[in-house]
């Protein structure tokens, strides 16, 4: 904290709250910010990594589930979700903690529990992040803080009185969409939401329709909630980050906000794409070798992997396709020797034979899969349950803690991660086996 107070360089990342951390990239974003702060310290600069706790996001469905490998999942069903208010204010009670502990035990995750207290999800998230990254000099800042929102009152007032960033965003987004397609931020005249006392979150223009144009002056500072275009300005007005670390989509929409930053005289940070990872266990390491697959190749789904394995078994008997191609070439040459007029009929016959040959190979594959049913089920399960769950990259679906528990403890994993990226200048995609 002392470095932060004394004007250190700030490397910021942020994310909406995720029960148990959610998918792996949640953790990887934080590790990416920490590695850049460590890089600056190694070069003689004071630096601190900051996690912006986006606790006022309101899409409960996006944050309520955490997935482990092979279909394991934690589903959180708290009271009060019908309010559609800031998810950080929902109550994390003993039942939620028991569900988390059970999921953690199932997935080999060591965790420090909390008992006998009713916390908000924002409080529980702070505890988790401190548990996972507390030894790595990470500062947590919750943007949904009344004092912080009071400090940014000029940003809120500008949106209400028509001198906000709406036109600046529009002037950039419209040409972008004409060239590249839909942007991730949409221009709005007023880029605020209002957090009502009943727990609901309402777009500012709709709030005005109900309450009148001038009555925003009666709102308390903490009732203002910036949308996706305004939140980066709020964040950077407070933090004045040297760099912001985000996923590719986050970085892409931050790049559209230069005029908005300039509008309020706020210096935008340098933008860094987060690092990523694929974690392989013993089974998937062996399977990758069997299939001659690695992460530089296109992602492979479960059924594709099974078919590829079966085709390899068939190819082990000899590459019939090569022989077929050579035979086809010989047949065409034979036809030419008779007369060139015989070529169309010969090639048509070869096309039919090629089609029949493909059908035969599919039948062979089916027989091989039946003969090796248990092996094929295991291959499918490892692909769909570990490497490409639901057809998604592993880091976008499975929790990082559950992944690393198969290969060691979380502390060893973070040390290995930070050692692997030390001194690198570009985003890294790491492979752990």
C-alpha positions in Angstrom: 0.0 0.0 0.0 2.9 2.4 0.8 4.2 2.2 -2.8 0.7 3.0 -4.1 0.3 6.0 -1.8 3.7 7.3 -2.8 2.9 7.4 -6.5 4.1 4.1 -7.8 3.4 3.0 -11.3 0.1 1.2 -11.4 -0.5 -1.9 -13.5 -4.3 -2.5 -13.5 -6.5 -5.4 -14.5 -10.1 -6.0 -13.6 -13.1 -8.3 -13.9 -16.6 -8.8 -12.8 -17.0 -11.0 -9.7 -16.9 -14.7 -10.4 -18.0 -17.3 -7.8 -14.8 -19.2 -6.9 -12.9 -17.2 -9.5 -14.8 -18.6 -12.5 -12.9 -19.6 -15.6 -9.1 -19.8 -15.7 -8.5 -16.5 -17.5 -9.8 -14.6 -14.4 -6.7 -15.8 -12.6 -4.4 -15.4 -15.6 -5.4 -11.7 -16.0 -4.3 -11.0 -12.4 -1.0 -13.0 -12.8 -0.4 -10.9 -16.0 -0.7 -7.7 -14.1 1.5 -8.9 -11.3 4.2 -10.0 -13.8 4.3 -6.5 -15.4 4.5 -4.9 -11.9 7.4 -7.2 -11.0 9.1 -6.4 -14.3 9.0 -2.7 -13.5 10.3 -3.3 -10.0 13.2 -5.3 -11.5 14.0 -2.4 -13.7 14.2 -0.1 -10.6 10.7 1.5 -10.6 8.2 1.5 -7.8 5.2 -0.4 -9.2 2.1 -2.1 -7.8 -0.5 -4.4 -9.4 -4.1 -3.4 -8.9 -7.2 -5.6 -9.3 -10.3 -3.5 -10.1 -13.1 -5.4 -8.4 -16.1 -4.7 -10.7 -18.6 -5.5 -8.0 -21.5 -3.5 -9.4 -21.9 -5.5 -12.5 -25.4 -6.9 -12.5 -25.5 -10.0 -14.8 -25.9 -12.7 -12.2 -26.2 -15.5 -14.8 -22.6 -14.8 -16.0 -21.1 -15.1 -12.6 -23.1 -17.8 -10.7 -21.3 -20.9 -11.9 -17.7 -22.2 -11.7 -16.7 -25.3 -13.6 -14.2 -27.9 -12.8 -12.9 -30.6 -15.2 -15.2 -33.4 -16.5 -18.5 -31.7 -15.7 -17.9 -30.7 -12.1 -19.6 -27.5 -11.3 -20.5 -25.1 -8.5 -23.8 -23.3 -8.9 -24.6 -20.5 -6.5 -28.3 -19.8 -5.8 -28.5 -16.9 -3.3 -31.6 -15.1 -2.1 -32.4 -11.8 -3.8 -31.2 -12.4 -7.4 -34.5 -11.2 -8.7 -33.5 -7.7 -7.8 -31.1 -7.6 -10.7 -28.9 -5.3 -8.7 -25.1 -5.2 -8.2 -24.0 -8.8 -7.8 -21.3 -7.7 -5.3 -24.1 -6.8 -2.8 -25.7 -10.3 -2.9 -25.3 -12.2 0.4 -22.7 -15.0 0.6 -23.9 -17.1 3.5 -23.0 -20.4 5.2 -24.9 -22.4 2.7 -22.9 -20.8 -0.2 -19.7 -21.4 1.8 -20.5 -25.1 2.3 -21.2 -25.5 -1.4 -17.9 -23.9 -2.3 -16.0 -26.1 0.2 -17.6 -29.2 -1.2 -16.7 -28.2 -4.8 -13.1 -27.4 -3.7 -12.7 -30.7 -2.0 -14.1 -32.6 -5.0 -11.5 -30.8 -7.3 -8.6 -31.1 -4.9 -8.5 -27.3 -4.3 -7.1 -26.2 -0.9 -9.1 -23.3 0.4 -9.4 -21.2 3.5 -13.1 -21.1 4.5 -15.1 -18.5 6.3 -17.7 -19.6 8.8 -20.5 -18.0 10.9 -20.6 -14.8 8.9 -22.9 -13.4 6.2 -20.7 -11.6 3.8 -21.5 -9.9 0.5 -20.1 -11.6 -2.6 -17.7 -8.6 -2.9 -16.4 -9.3 0.6 -16.0 -13.0 -0.2 -14.2 -12.1 -3.5 -11.7 -10.0 -1.6 -11.0 -12.9 0.7 -10.5 -15.3 -2.2 -8.2 -12.9 -4.1 -6.2 -12.2 -1.0 -5.9 -16.0 -0.4 -4.7 -16.7 -4.0 -2.5 -13.6 -4.6 -1.9 -12.0 -1.2 1.7 -13.0 -1.2 2.3 -11.3 -4.6 1.7 -7.6 -3.7 -1.7 -7.2 -5.2 -3.9 -4.3 -4.3 -7.7 -4.7 -4.6 -9.9 -1.6 -5.4 -13.7 -1.8 -5.4 -15.1 0.7 -7.8 -18.5 0.5 -6.1 -17.2 2.6 -3.2 -19.2 5.7 -2.1 -16.0 7.7 -1.4 -14.4 6.8 -4.7 -17.6 7.7 -6.5 -17.8 11.0 -4.8 -14.3 11.8 -6.1 -15.5 11.3 -9.6 -18.7 13.4 -9.3 -17.6 15.6 -12.3 -17.8 12.5 -14.6 -21.4 11.8 -13.5 -22.5 15.4 -13.8 -21.1 15.7 -17.3 -23.2 12.8 -18.5 -26.4 14.3 -17.0 -25.9 17.8 -18.3 -25.1 16.7 -21.9 -21.4 17.4 -21.8 -20.3 13.8 -21.4 -18.4 11.4 -23.7 -21.4 10.3 -25.9 -20.4 12.2 -29.0 -16.7 11.3 -28.6 -17.6 7.6 -28.5 -20.0 7.9 -31.4 -17.4 9.7 -33.6 -15.1 6.7 -33.2 -17.4 3.8 -33.1 -19.5 4.6 -36.2 -16.4 4.7 -38.6 -15.1 1.6 -36.9 -18.4 -0.3 -37.5 -18.5 0.8 -41.1 -15.1 -0.8 -41.7 -14.9 -3.7 -39.2 -18.4 -4.5 -38.0 -20.1 -4.2 -34.7 -18.1 -2.7 -31.9 -18.2 -3.9 -28.3 -19.4 -0.5 -27.0 -22.5 1.3 -28.3 -22.6 5.1 -28.3 -25.1 6.5 -25.8 -25.9 10.1 -25.0 -25.8 9.3 -21.3 -23.3 6.6 -20.3 -24.6 6.0 -16.7 -26.8 3.6 -14.9 -28.7 4.5 -11.7 -28.5 2.1 -8.8 -31.9 2.4 -7.2 -32.5 1.9 -3.5 -34.7 -1.2 -4.3 -31.6 -2.9 -5.6 -32.4 -2.4 -9.3 -30.0 -1.0 -11.9 -31.6 1.3 -14.5 -30.2 3.0 -17.6 -29.9 6.8 -17.0 -32.2 7.8 -19.9 -34.9 5.4 -18.7 -34.5 6.7 -15.2 -35.0 10.3 -16.5 -38.2 9.3 -18.4 -39.6 8.2 -15.0 -38.2 10.8 -12.7 -37.7 13.9 -14.8 -34.6 15.4 -16.4 -33.4 17.6 -13.5 -34.0 15.2 -10.6 -30.6 13.5 -11.0 -29.2 16.2 -8.7 -31.0 14.4 -5.8 -29.0 11.2 -6.4 -26.3 10.3 -4.1 -22.8 9.8 -5.6 -22.8 6.0 -4.9 -26.0 5.6 -7.0 -24.1 6.4 -10.2 -22.8 3.4 -12.1 -20.7 3.9 -15.3 -21.4 1.8 -18.3 -18.8 -0.1 -20.3 -17.6 3.1 -22.1 -17.4 5.3 -19.1 -16.0 2.8 -16.5 -12.4 2.9 -18.0 -12.4 6.7 -17.5 -13.7 6.4 -13.9 -11.1 3.8 -13.2 -8.2 5.7 -14.7 -9.2 9.0 -13.2 -8.7 7.3 -9.8 -5.7 5.1 -10.6 -3.8 6.8 -13.3 -2.4 3.5 -14.4 0.8 3.1 -16.4 -0.8 0.1 -18.1 -4.0 -1.8 -18.2 -4.0 -5.5 -18.8 -7.1 -7.1 -20.4 -8.3 -9.8 -22.7 -8.2 -9.2 -26.5 -11.8 -8.0 -26.5 -11.3 -5.7 -23.6 -8.2 -4.2 -25.2 -10.0 -3.7 -28.5 -12.8 -1.6 -27.0 -10.4 0.4 -24.8 -8.7 1.4 -28.0 -11.9 3.1 -29.1 -11.9 5.5 -26.1 -8.9 7.8 -26.8 -11.2 10.7 -27.6 -13.3 10.0 -24.5 -10.2 10.1 -22.3 -9.1 13.3 -23.9 -12.5 14.8 -23.4 -12.0 14.7 -19.6 -8.2 15.3 -19.7 -7.5 11.8 -18.4 -4.3 10.1 -19.6 -5.1 6.7 -21.0 -2.8 3.8 -20.0 -0.8 1.6 -22.2 -2.8 -1.4 -23.2 -1.4 -4.9 -22.7 -3.1 -8.2 -23.7 -3.1 -10.7 -20.9 -1.1 -13.9 -20.9 -2.9 -17.3 -21.4 -2.3 -20.9 -20.7 -3.2 -24.5 -21.3 -2.7 -27.0 -18.5 -2.3 -30.6 -19.4 -2.5 -33.5 -17.0 -0.9 -36.9 -17.4 -3.7 -38.3 -19.6 -4.0 -35.3 -21.9 -0.3 -35.1 -22.3 -0.2 -38.7 -23.5 -3.2 -38.2 -25.6 -1.8 -35.1 -27.3 1.3 -37.2 -28.3 -0.9 -40.0 -29.6 -2.9 -37.6 -31.8 0.1 -35.5 -32.9 -1.7 -32.5 -31.6 -0.4 -29.4 -29.9 -1.9 -26.0 -29.0 -0.5 -24.3 -32.1 -3.0 -26.5 -34.1 -6.7 -25.8 -34.4 -8.7 -26.9 -31.3 -10.0 -30.4 -31.5 -13.4 -31.5 -30.2 -14.0 -34.9 -28.6 -15.5 -36.6 -31.6 -12.8 -35.2 -33.9 -10.2 -36.7 -31.6 -11.8 -40.1 -31.5 -12.1 -40.2 -35.3 -8.4 -39.1 -35.6 -7.3 -41.8 -33.3 -9.4 -44.4 -35.2 -8.0 -43.2 -38.5 -4.4 -43.6 -37.1 -5.2 -47.2 -36.2 -6.4 -47.8 -39.7 -3.4 -46.1 -41.2 -1.1 -48.3 -39.2 -2.2 -51.2 -41.5 -0.8 -49.2 -44.4 -1.7 -45.9 -46.2 -4.3 -47.1 -48.7 -5.0 -43.6 -49.9 -1.5 -43.4 -51.4 -2.0 -46.6 -53.2 -5.5 -45.5 -54.4 -4.1 -42.2 -55.8 -1.3 -44.0 -57.6 -3.8 -46.5 -59.0 -6.0 -43.7 -60.2 -3.1 -42.0 -61.9 -2.1 -45.3 -63.6 -5.7 -45.7 -64.8 -5.8 -42.2 -66.3 -2.5 -42.9 -68.1 -3.9 -46.2 -69.4 -7.0 -44.3 -70.7 -4.8 -41.7 -72.4 -3.0 -44.6 -74.2 -6.3 -45.7 -75.6 -7.6 -42.3 -76.6 -8.0 -38.9 -74.9 -11.8 -39.1 -75.4 -11.9 -41.9 -72.8 -10.6 -39.5 -70.0 -14.0 -38.0 -69.0 -15.6 -41.4 -68.4 -12.5 -42.6 -66.6 -12.3 -39.6 -64.3 -16.1 -39.9 -63.5 -15.6 -43.6 -62.6 -12.6 -42.6 -60.4 -14.7 -40.0 -58.6 -17.4 -42.6 -57.9 -14.7 -45.0 -56.6 -13.2 -42.2 -54.4 -16.7 -41.6 -52.9 -17.2 -45.4 -52.3 -13.7 -45.6 -50.8 -14.5 -42.8 -48.4 -17.7 -44.6 -47.4 -15.7 -47.8 -46.8 -13.1 -46.0 -44.6 -16.0 -44.5 -42.5 -17.3 -48.1 -42.0 -13.8 -49.2 -41.0 -13.6 -46.3 -38.6 -16.9 -47.3 -37.0 -15.7 -50.9 -36.5 -12.4 -49.7 -35.0 -14.4 -47.4 -32.6 -16.6 -50.3 -31.6 -13.6 -52.6 -31.0 -11.9 -50.0 -28.8 -15.0 -48.5 -27.2 -13.5 -47.8 -23.8 -10.5 -46.1 -25.3 -12.6 -43.9 -27.5 -14.9 -42.9 -24.5 -11.7 -42.0 -22.6 -10.4 -39.9 -25.5 -13.7 -38.1 -25.8 -13.9 -37.4 -22.1 -10.4 -36.0 -21.9 -11.0 -33.7 -24.9 -14.4 -32.5 -23.9 -13.7 -32.5 -20.2 -10.3 -31.1 -20.1 -8.8 -29.6 -23.2 -11.8 -28.1 -25.1 -14.8 -28.2 -22.7 -18.0 -27.4 -24.5 -15.9 -26.5 -27.5 -14.3 -23.6 -25.7 -10.6 -23.0 -24.9 -9.8 -24.6 -21.5 -9.0 -21.2 -20.0 -12.4 -19.8 -20.9 -14.3 -22.5 -19.1 -12.5 -24.5 -16.4 -11.3 -22.9 -13.1 -7.6 -22.5 -12.9 -7.4 -23.8 -9.3 -9.1 -27.0 -10.3 -6.7 -27.4 -13.2 -3.5 -26.8 -11.2 -4.6 -29.1 -8.4 -3.8 -32.1 -10.6 -0.2 -31.0 -11.1 0.8 -29.5 -7.7 -0.3 -26.7 -5.5 -1.4 -23.2 -6.4 1.7 -21.5 -5.0 4.0 -23.6 -7.1 1.9 -22.9 -10.2 2.1 -19.1 -9.7 5.8 -19.2 -9.1 6.3 -21.3 -12.2 4.0 -18.9 -14.2 5.9 -15.8 -13.1 9.3 -17.4 -13.8 8.2 -18.5 -17.3 7.1 -15.0 -18.3 9.9 -13.1 -16.6 11.6 -10.7 -19.0 9.3 -11.3 -21.9 7.9 -8.3 -23.8 4.9 -9.9 -25.6 1.8 -11.7 -24.4 2.7 -15.3 -23.6 0.7 -18.5 -24.0 2.1 -21.0 -21.6 1.8 -24.8 -21.7 2.0 -26.6 -18.3 2.3 -30.4 -18.2 
